[in-house]
Amino acid sequence: MALTNKLKYFPTTFAWGVATAAYQIEGAATIDGRGSSIWDEFSHTPGKVLSGDTGDIACDHYHRYPEDIALMNHIGVTHYRFSVSWPRILPDGDSHHINAKGLAFYDRLVDTLLDNQIIPAITLYHWDLPSELQIQGGWLNSRTSDVFAEYAQIMVAVLGDRVKQWITHNEPWCTAVLGHLTGEHAPGVTSKDAALTAAHHVLLSHGKAMMAMRSTRNDLQIGITLNLSQVYPDQPSVESIRAASLQDVFNNRWYLDPLFVGHYPEELIDIFGKQPQFLSHDMDLIKQPLDFLGVNYYSAQVVAPSGDNESPWPVRHVTPKDRITAMGWPVIPKGLTDLLMRLQRDYGPIPLFITENGAAYPDEIVDGRIHDVDRIEYLSDHIEAIADALAHGIDVRGYFLWSLLDNFEWAFGYSKRFGIVYVDYTTLERTLKDSALWYGRLIHDALSLPLNPV
């Protein structure tokens, strides 16, 4: 009832969408000229992914996209955020070999979306770096930032007449930290220096891509998506507040500050023992004016000083136990409201999109239905948190639920289900969960209400 009463704060232009990523759903890993990515290599390396799962088939969206778009249409979403598989377009990574069949797939996908009155939003990089570029150093090689800009320009030249919203990168933090510090994600590097370098080159590639895309078309909306999390101290002590500040630098300001302020936070020295190394003009390239900022929010963080000299920095997480998702993440909807208000306070007014928000739960089919009550409660609480931000005048323009489909959840393989559509990984049959039906009703109700001016 609380959310129903707050739907008046959502403008009729609000984007109600769902989100996916190429490697997690497309499959078709070796057909129609697609090259190999670092996630193909990583998932085929024994011990890297739970149960030895790979994205070779995934949800087979490459062949079943008309069915999936029909599901979106049935639910009633207005927008669809998806990523392009870089190695499907440029099998060797750079522009000397453009795969026409790969471009044709996304051409068909976009046209089918538009035929169904669903507005596409494209993410250019959701972690599937072409393997050939990794051989040349990947994100540790500054040349990759130039190649990424070429790739971005190619995609805009082909699809920019129909796709107006573009996201350069999804979650640079994951590329840097999970891919180059902890090694949990591809390419599996474990080095502080590598994490700093990879993060910088990803941000640099973002800036170069924005310039290349804008030189090609002047009618695009271009941004970047960061995984952000409001950080709270476990208690109001000097030590806990300091721990929360460091965690905020590590999770949020490491990317927000260079994008909006034009420099890295000094406190990175406390975490890594050094600042990133870069050329003097790099920050001018990174700090391109954004048309919007994408925010991926799953949970807030509650932290305390750890006293552990072995950790990279003296912070430990204090996880509340009352509401936990299947990922072990605490459910803290208020953190989303606080985060959105903080972004405006600290970085100025900028259009915001929630580009991912959702939860994994151990779904089961019972009599042909999936009664995912916990997910509905999670989604309802977080959409209400957005309404609270809108009521305070925060410029939030859309919400992309993660995810449309159950899919390959990276190092967790197929063990975690985030979708509002259940996927039987043996038959690939799709079944709408109760959350999909709930989301459809919510969208219908939101679009039926006149805007109540704040």
N, C-alpha and C positions, 0 to 999 in steps of 0.2 A: 504493500500500500504506500509506503514512503516513497518508493521510486515512481510509482504511478503519479503521485502528486507533484513530482519534480520534473516530469517530462516536459512541462511547459517551458523549461529553461533551454531546451534544445531547439535551435532554429530549424526551419523547414529545409534549409540548405545543408544541414549537418550530414556528413558522410557516414552511413551505417554499413560497415563492410566486414569482410572476413579476410584473413591473410594466410598465405602458404609460402613455401620456398622450394626452388627447383629440385635440389638434390633430395629433399625429403619426400617428394610426391611423384616426380615425373617418371622415374624408371627409364626404360629405353636407353640404357647406359652405353650401349655399343652399336646402336643402329643409326642410320641416316647421317653418318659422318661425324657424330659427336666424338670429341677427344676425351682423354682421361683428365680427371681433376684430382686434387690432393685428397679429397674425400673418397674417391675410388681407391686410391692407393692405401689410404689409412684404414678404411673399413675392411680391406682385403688382407691387412696385416694381422696375423693371429694375436689375440689378446687385447686389441685396441677397442673393439666394440663388443658389448654384451651379447653373448650367444653367437658371436661371429656374424651378426646381421650386417647386411650391406644395403645400399640404395639401388642395386641393379634393377630391381623391379619396382620396389616401393609401392605406391598406389596405382602405378601404370597410368598416371594422369596424361602422359604423352599420347596415349591412344584413347583414353576415356574422358578427355576434357569436355566433349559435348554433354556427356552424362553429368559431369560435375557442375558445369554451368547451368544445366537444367535444375540441379538441386539448389544452386544459389538463387535461381529465379523463383523456385518454389518457396524457399524460405523468405525471400523478399528483400535481400540485401541490395543496396544501391551501388556499392563500390567493391572492387576486388583488388587486393594488393598481392602481387606475385613477383617472384624474382626470375631473372633470365639466367640460364646456365651459360656462363662464359665459355666453357669448352664446347658447347653445342654450336656457338656462333663462330668462335675462333679456336679450332681444335688444337692449334699449337700456341695459342695465347695471344699472338700478335696479328696484325692486320694483313700480313702477306698472304694468308689463306683464309678467306671468308667462306663459311659453309652455307651455301644457298638453302639447303634443306632445313637447317636449323632456323634461319631467318623466316622461312616459309611457315614453320610451326607456330612461331609467335605471331606472325601475320594472321594466320587462321584463328588463333586464340583470341587476339584483340578484336577481330571482326565479329566473332561469335559472341563475345561479351557485349559489344555494342548493339548487335542484333537483339540481344536480350535486355537492353536498357540497363546494363551494368557498366559503370565507369571504371576503366582499368587504371591502376597505379603500379608503376614498375620500380622494382628494386634491382639495381645493376649488379650488386655483389652481396650474395648471402653465402660466402665462405667457400665456394667451389672454384678455387684458383686452378687454372690449367696446369697440369703436371709439368709441362715443358718449362713454364715460367718458374716453377719451384726448383727445377734442376739448375736454373740460372740464378738462384738465390731467393726467389719468391719475394715476400715483403721485406726481406733484408737487403734487397737490391733496389736502389732508388729508381732504376730504369723501369721497374714495374709500375711506378706511378705514371710514367709517360704512356706506357702501353695501355693502362686502364683508361686514360683519357681518350686514346684512339678508339678503344672498344665502346666507350660511352658515346662518342661522336657517331659511330656507325649505327648504334641502336636508335639514336635520335633521328638520324637521317632517314631511317626506314619506317619508324613507328611514330615519330613526333607529330605527324599530321593528325593522328587520332588519339595519341596518349599525351596528356598534358601534365600529369603529375609524375615526377621522377624522384627516386631516392638513390643516392650514390652508393652508400654503404649501409648494411645492417650490422649494428653492434660492433664497432671497431674494438671495443673492450674484449670481446670474445676472441677476435682474431689475434689480438696481442697477448692476452693473459692465458686463455685456455689453449691457444695454438702455439704460443712461444714462451710462456713462463711455466705453466704447470704441465703442459704436454698432453692434456686430456683430449684435445681436439687436434685435427690435422693442422699443420704438418707434424705435430708431436715434438716440438723443440722445448727444451727446459733451460732457459737462460734469462737472467734479468736484463742483460744488455740487449738480447734479441727482442724481448718484449718492448723495451723502449724504442728500439729502431723500427720494429714492425708497426707499432702504433703511429709513429711519426710518418712513415711512408704511406700508411693508409690515409691519414689525414691530408697529406700532401697530394695524394692521388685524388682525393675528394675535391680539393681546390682546383686542381688542373682539369678535372672532368667537368666541373661547373663552368669553367671558362670555355672549354671546347664545346660543350652543349649549347651554351648561350651564343657562341659564335655561329652555330648552325641554325638555331631557331631562337626567336625572341619572344615566343608566346608560351613558354613553359614555366611551370612551377617546380623548382628544384630544391631539395633539402637533403638531410641526412638523418638516419635513425640511430639513436643512442639507447642502450639499455640503462636506465637510470633508476635509482632507488633512494628514497628518503632514508636518512640514517639518523637514528636516535641513540643517545647515551642511555645505558641501563639505569643510571642514577645520576643525580645532579652534582657529581663530584668533579673536581678539576681533572682527575685522571680519566674518568669516563668521557667527559666532554672532549678531552684531547684525543682519545681513541676514536670517538665518533667523527671528529674533524679529519683525522688521517684517513679513515675509511671513506669519507666523502671525497677526499682528494683522489683516492685510488679508484673509486667506482665512478665518480661523476665529473669532478673538476679537471681531471687529466685530459678530458675531451672537450668539455664545455668551455674552459678558459681559452684554449687556443682558437676555437671556432668563433667565440664571441668577443674575447678581450685581446687576443693576439699574442698570448704568451702562455707558457706552462706554469702551473702553480709551483712556487718555490719548495713546497713541502714534499715534492717528489723526491728530493734529496733524502728526506727522512725515511722514505720507503725503499728507494733503489740505491741510495748512496751517491746519486749523481743526477744531473739533468740530461734530457735527451740532447744529442749532438745534431746540429742542423746548420744549414746555410742561412746567412743573414736575411735573405729575401723570402725564405720558406714561409714565414709567418704571414707575410702579405698574401701569399698564394692560398694558405689555409683559411684565412679570415675573409672568405668571400661572403658577400651579403646573402643570407639564406632567405628563401621565400617562405619556408616553414621549417620547423623542427619536428621530427618524428620521435615519439617517446614510447619505448617498450617498457611496460611496468608489470611486474608479477608480484613483487612483495617489497616491503620495507625491511630495513636491517636494524636490529638492536644490538649494540656492541658494548664491550667493556674492555679495560686493559687486560692483557693476557699474562704478562709477566714471563712469557716464553721467549727466551733469547734465541731459540732456533727458528722462529717464524720470521718472515721478511720484515714485519713491523709488529709492534706489540698490541695487537688487536685480536679479540676473540668474539665470536657471535653468541648472543644469548637468545636462543630460539624459543618464543612462546609456544606452549604445548596445547593450547585449547583448540586451535583450528590449523590443521596442517594438510597440505596437498600431498599427492603421491610422490612428488619430488622432494618432500621434506621441507617445503617452504611455508613459512607462517602466512596466514591470510590477514593482511593489515590494510583494508581499503582506505582508511584515513590517510595513509602514507601517500596515496595518489593525489588527494586534494592538496596536501601540504607540499608535495613535490611541484605540482603545477603552479601553485602560488609562489613558491620559491623561485621557479624559473623566471617568472615575470619580475619578481623583486630584484633578483641578482643580475639578470641578463637582458632586461628590458622587454617591452611588449613585442612578441613575435607570434604569428599563427602557430598553433600546436595541433598535431594529430596524435592520437593514441594509436600507434601503428601495430602494437601487439599487446594483448591482455587476455589471459585465460588461465586454465588450471588443468592439471592431469589428475585423474581419479581412476580407480580400478573398475572400469565399466564392465558390466555383464549384460548379455541379452537374456531377458526373462519373458517368455511367451511372445517373442518377436519384438519386444520393446526394450529400450535402455532408459531406465528411470534415474537419470543422473542429477538427483536433487542437490547434491553438494555443489556441482558445477553451476547450476542455476542460481543458487544462493551466492556463490562467488561472483558471478557475472553481474547479478543484480546489485550487489553491494558496491562493486567498482564503478558501474555506470552511474549509480547514485552519487558516488564520490566525484565523478566528472560533473554531474549536475550541480553539486555544491561549489565546484570551481567556477562553473559558468555563472552561478548566482552572484559570485564575487567579481564578475567582470573579466575573468580569464578567457582569452581568445582560443578556445578549443573548437576545432572545426570538423573533427571526425573521430570515429572509433572503429578500429579493425580488430575483430575478435580473432584470437589465436586458439584454435585454427579451424578451418573448414573441415579438414579430414584428419582422422588419426593417421600418423605417419612415422617415418624414420626419425627418431628423436636422438640423432647424433650418437654419442658414446653409449647411450641407453638402448640403442637399437629400436626394436618395436615393443619394448616393455612398458612404455609410458604413453598413455592416450590423452591427447589434448583436444581432439576434434569434437565438434558438435555433430559430426557424421561418423558413425562407427564403420570401420573397414575390417572385413574379414580377410586377413592376410593370406589365407589359403585360396579362397574363391574370388577375392577382391570385390565382393558384393558390398554395396553401401547401404547403410540403414540410418535414417534420421533419428538422432537421440531426442529425448524430451527437451533438452536444451536448445536444439535447433528450432523446434516448434515454438518454444517460449521466446526465443530471439525474434522469430518472425512476427509473433504477435506484438512484441515490444516495438519493433520497427513500424508496424502498421499503426499502432497507437500513437507513436511519436510523430509520424508524418501527418496524422489526422488532426493534431491539435494546432490551433493558432499559437504563434509565439507570444508569450507574455513578456513584454519588455522588462529587462532587469533595471 
